Amino acid sequence: MIPGLLAAAVPTARGFMVEFRPFTLFHVITVIALLGASLVFALIGRKWRGTPREVMLGAFWGGLILARQGIEVVWYLLPANLDWSRSLPLQFCDVAPWFAAIALLTEKRWARALLYYWGIGLSTQAFFTPTLSEGFGYTRYWWFWLSHTHIIGTCLYDMIARGYRPTWGDWRIAFVVTFFYTVAMIVLDAITGLNYGYLGPTKPGFRTVIDALGPYPWRIPLMMLIVLVVFTLMTAVWRPGKRPNPA
């Protein structure tokens, strides 16, 4: 019986080592492990709030993000790994880790704002509908999950350990930067036929919420409207009864 059970387990192990499949037990375990570790890290930071240890912890985390992000960018641009459809560091989840590192190392308000809105508002989708096919044994698996964990983990850390709360001024910063990023990606994708920002004429080879938004380019205005609504709700939940000041 035992040899039979082991034999049945081997293909499963080989499966998740080689291939990542969304909505499987391995997907759930991955998400729980990474979000759980992020929460523990944030709670440690909260316990140390206002002490040199918290500053050192934030600096360590920020430095780790910078190191990983730099290595990842170079890795994707190596000739052996170069794929124009995903190697350029232009996706939301490629840019957001830089905001995370700046927020941790400098506590600049604009970086904290962009981290919050691009992290919670946009990058969390990767945990629910990951656009990934490579399994545990592949480098891309680690780049994907470490990148998104650095984004979401830093969001949690900034909110729990450092007490970040968004304002309508932060909302305006996020809206303006996101608008110009969106315009830039629309132009780039229209010229190249690529899909950076998921704003191009193609869809990823995985099911995401974008599949429900209609064909290109008509889905783009709807995507922009959804993002605006999400950003607004993400601010209003902390600012009940208040409205953005147009001035």
C-alpha positions as CSV (number, residue, x, y, z in Angstrom):
1,M,0.0,0.0,0.0
2,I,2.7,2.4,1.0
3,P,4.7,2.0,-2.3
4,G,1.5,2.5,-4.2
5,L,0.8,5.8,-2.3
6,L,4.3,7.0,-2.9
7,A,4.0,6.2,-6.6
8,A,0.8,8.1,-6.8
9,A,2.4,11.1,-5.1
10,V,5.4,11.3,-7.4
11,P,3.6,12.6,-10.5
12,T,1.8,15.2,-8.3
13,A,5.2,16.4,-7.0
14,R,6.6,16.5,-10.4
15,G,3.5,18.4,-11.6
16,F,3.8,21.4,-9.3
17,M,7.6,21.4,-9.8
18,V,7.1,21.8,-13.6
19,E,3.8,23.5,-14.0
20,F,1.8,26.0,-12.0
21,R,-2.0,25.7,-12.3
22,P,-4.3,28.4,-10.9
23,F,-7.1,27.4,-8.6
24,T,-5.4,24.3,-7.3
25,L,-4.3,23.3,-3.8
26,F,-0.7,24.3,-4.6
27,H,-2.0,27.8,-5.6
28,V,-3.9,28.1,-2.3
29,I,-0.8,27.0,-0.3
30,T,1.4,29.4,-2.1
31,V,-0.9,32.3,-1.4
32,I,-1.5,31.5,2.2
33,A,2.3,31.0,2.9
34,L,3.3,34.3,1.3
35,L,0.5,36.4,2.7
36,G,1.0,34.8,6.1
37,A,4.7,35.6,6.1
38,S,3.9,39.1,5.0
39,L,1.4,39.6,7.8
40,V,3.9,38.2,10.4
41,F,6.6,40.6,9.1
42,A,4.1,43.6,9.4
43,L,3.1,42.6,12.9
44,I,6.8,42.5,13.9
45,G,7.2,46.0,12.5
46,R,4.2,47.2,14.4
47,K,5.6,45.8,17.6
48,W,8.8,47.7,17.0
49,R,7.2,50.9,15.8
50,G,9.1,54.1,16.8
51,T,12.3,52.2,17.5
52,P,15.6,51.9,15.6
53,R,14.9,48.2,15.1
54,E,11.8,49.1,13.0
55,V,13.9,51.5,10.9
56,M,16.5,48.8,10.4
57,L,13.8,46.2,9.5
58,G,12.2,48.5,6.9
59,A,15.7,49.3,5.5
60,F,16.5,45.6,5.2
61,W,13.2,44.9,3.5
62,G,13.6,47.8,1.1
63,G,17.2,46.8,0.3
64,L,16.1,43.3,-0.4
65,I,13.4,44.5,-2.8
66,L,16.0,46.7,-4.7
67,A,18.4,43.8,-4.9
68,R,15.8,41.3,-6.1
69,Q,14.2,43.8,-8.5
70,G,17.6,44.7,-10.1
71,I,18.6,41.0,-10.5
72,E,15.2,40.2,-12.0
73,V,15.3,43.0,-14.6
74,V,18.8,41.8,-15.7
75,W,17.7,38.2,-15.8
76,Y,14.7,38.8,-18.0
77,L,16.8,40.9,-20.4
78,L,19.5,38.1,-20.8
79,P,19.4,36.7,-24.4
80,A,18.4,33.3,-23.1
81,N,15.3,34.7,-21.3
82,L,14.4,37.6,-23.6
83,D,10.8,37.7,-24.6
84,W,9.5,41.1,-25.7
85,S,6.0,40.2,-24.6
86,R,7.1,40.1,-20.9
87,S,10.7,41.0,-20.5
88,L,10.4,44.7,-20.5
89,P,9.9,46.0,-16.8
90,L,6.8,47.9,-17.7
91,Q,3.9,46.1,-16.1
92,F,2.2,47.5,-13.0
93,C,3.8,44.7,-11.0
94,D,7.3,45.6,-12.4
95,V,7.0,49.2,-11.5
96,A,5.3,48.9,-8.1
97,P,8.3,47.2,-6.3
98,W,10.3,50.3,-6.9
99,F,7.6,52.4,-5.2
100,A,7.7,49.8,-2.4
101,A,11.4,50.2,-1.9
102,I,11.3,54.0,-2.0
103,A,8.4,54.0,0.5
104,L,10.3,51.8,2.9
105,L,13.6,53.6,2.6
106,T,12.4,57.2,2.5
107,E,8.7,57.2,3.6
108,K,8.0,59.7,0.7
109,R,4.3,60.3,0.6
110,W,3.9,59.9,-3.1
111,A,5.7,56.5,-3.0
112,R,3.5,55.3,-0.2
113,A,0.4,56.5,-2.1
114,L,1.3,54.7,-5.3
115,L,2.3,51.6,-3.4
116,Y,-1.1,51.5,-1.7
117,Y,-3.2,52.1,-4.8
118,W,-1.1,50.0,-7.3
119,G,-0.6,47.3,-4.7
120,I,-3.9,46.7,-3.0
121,G,-5.9,48.1,-6.0
122,L,-4.2,46.4,-8.9
123,S,-1.5,43.9,-7.9
124,T,-3.7,41.8,-5.6
125,Q,-5.3,40.3,-8.8
126,A,-2.1,38.3,-9.3
127,F,-2.8,36.3,-6.1
128,F,-6.3,35.4,-7.3
129,T,-5.7,35.0,-11.1
130,P,-2.0,34.5,-11.5
131,T,-0.7,34.7,-15.1
132,L,1.9,32.1,-14.6
133,S,2.5,28.6,-16.0
134,E,6.0,27.7,-14.7
135,G,6.1,25.6,-11.6
136,F,8.1,25.6,-8.3
137,G,11.2,24.4,-10.0
138,Y,11.5,27.3,-12.4
139,T,13.0,30.7,-11.8
140,R,10.0,32.5,-13.3
141,Y,7.8,31.0,-10.5
142,W,10.0,32.7,-7.9
143,W,10.2,36.0,-9.8
144,F,6.5,36.2,-10.1
145,W,5.6,35.4,-6.5
146,L,8.5,37.3,-4.9
147,S,7.7,40.4,-6.9
148,H,4.0,40.4,-5.9
149,T,4.8,39.5,-2.3
150,H,7.2,42.4,-2.1
151,I,4.4,44.7,-3.3
152,I,1.5,43.4,-1.2
153,G,3.8,42.6,1.8
154,T,5.1,46.2,1.8
155,C,1.5,47.5,1.5
156,L,0.6,45.5,4.6
157,Y,3.8,46.6,6.4
158,D,3.2,50.3,5.6
159,M,-0.4,50.1,6.8
160,I,0.1,47.9,9.9
161,A,3.6,48.8,11.1
162,R,3.8,52.4,10.0
163,G,0.2,53.4,10.1
164,Y,-0.3,54.6,6.5
165,R,-3.8,55.8,5.7
166,P,-4.7,57.3,2.3
167,T,-6.0,60.8,1.8
168,W,-7.7,62.4,-1.1
169,G,-4.4,64.0,-2.0
170,D,-2.9,60.6,-2.3
171,W,-5.9,59.6,-4.5
172,R,-5.1,62.5,-6.9
173,I,-1.4,61.4,-7.1
174,A,-2.4,57.9,-7.9
175,F,-5.0,58.9,-10.4
176,V,-2.7,61.3,-12.3
177,V,0.3,58.8,-12.4
178,T,-2.0,55.9,-13.4
179,F,-3.6,58.0,-16.1
180,F,-0.3,58.9,-17.8
181,Y,1.0,55.4,-17.3
182,T,-2.1,54.1,-19.0
183,V,-1.8,56.5,-21.9
184,A,1.9,55.5,-22.4
185,M,1.1,51.8,-22.4
186,I,-1.9,52.2,-24.8
187,V,0.4,53.9,-27.3
188,L,3.2,51.4,-26.9
189,D,0.9,48.4,-27.2
190,A,-0.9,49.9,-30.2
191,I,2.4,50.4,-32.0
192,T,4.0,47.0,-31.0
193,G,1.0,44.7,-30.7
194,L,2.2,43.8,-27.1
195,N,0.0,43.8,-24.0
196,Y,1.8,45.8,-21.3
197,G,-0.5,47.0,-18.6
198,Y,-3.0,44.6,-20.1
199,L,-4.0,47.5,-22.4
200,G,-3.0,45.9,-25.7
201,P,-4.8,44.0,-28.4
202,T,-4.1,40.6,-26.9
203,K,-4.9,38.9,-23.6
204,P,-2.7,36.8,-21.4
205,G,-3.0,33.1,-22.0
206,F,-4.8,32.8,-18.6
207,R,-8.3,33.7,-17.5
208,T,-8.4,37.0,-15.6
209,V,-11.1,39.6,-14.9
210,I,-10.1,41.2,-18.3
211,D,-11.8,38.4,-20.1
212,A,-15.2,39.7,-18.9
213,L,-14.6,43.2,-20.2
214,G,-15.1,42.7,-23.9
215,P,-12.9,43.0,-26.9
216,Y,-10.0,45.4,-27.5
217,P,-10.0,48.4,-27.7
218,W,-13.5,48.9,-26.2
219,R,-12.6,47.3,-23.0
220,I,-10.0,50.0,-22.2
221,P,-12.5,52.8,-21.2
222,L,-14.2,50.2,-19.0
223,M,-10.9,49.2,-17.4
224,M,-10.1,52.8,-16.6
225,L,-13.5,53.4,-15.1
226,I,-13.2,50.3,-12.9
227,V,-9.8,51.4,-11.7
228,L,-11.1,54.9,-10.9
229,V,-14.0,53.4,-8.9
230,V,-11.7,51.1,-7.0
231,F,-9.2,53.9,-6.2
232,T,-12.1,56.0,-5.0
233,L,-13.5,53.3,-2.8
234,M,-10.0,52.5,-1.4
235,T,-9.9,56.1,-0.2
236,A,-13.5,56.6,0.9
237,V,-13.3,53.5,3.2
238,W,-10.8,55.5,5.3
239,R,-12.4,58.9,4.8
240,P,-16.1,58.4,5.3
241,G,-18.3,61.4,4.6
242,K,-15.4,63.3,3.0
243,R,-15.0,64.1,-0.7
244,P,-12.0,64.9,-2.9
245,N,-11.1,68.5,-3.0
246,P,-10.8,69.5,-6.7
247,A,-8.4,72.3,-5.8
